[in-house]
Amino acid sequence: MTGSTAAGIGAILASRAPDAAADSSSYPLKLVCAIRRRADLSPAQFYDYWLNSHGPFATEQIKVLGGYRYVQSHTADSTQNLLLATARGTGAAFDGVTEVWFPSAQAVITALTTPAGIQADDRLTQDEKNFIDLAQSSYFVTQEHVLLG
């Protein structure tokens, strides 16, 4: 789910193949994408494309890759975000966060060995270029540790 300057989800997760093979628990894996919009898009254009165009399209591609949950969190345009960044001494908020859950790293790697999985990964990569400033965004895989909820 990255762009031309980085590899798709396949390369991200393939780098974890030794970990996935060695880990008998096959814990669920979550891909987190902290994203910034392209500078040539207004916030309204960005959020509309992300939710109404990319969202349904990505949902179908993620299903092909074995994903079972996909959430978009759009950053609220509020004074609270500015106050929070100032109080904590952080940088500006990302425009939003995407979270995608998979059964395991190995499950995604396996999906990416199929023609359909390769095509789904490539389609996601290409569509993200339509609205995301990839160089200013961050993609990473995580293992959740739920402490509340």
Helices and strands as residue ranges (DSSP letters): H 9-14, H 17-22, E 29-35, H 43-48, I 49-54, H 55-64, E 69-74, H 79-88, E 96-102, H 105-111, H 115-128, G 134-136, E 138-142
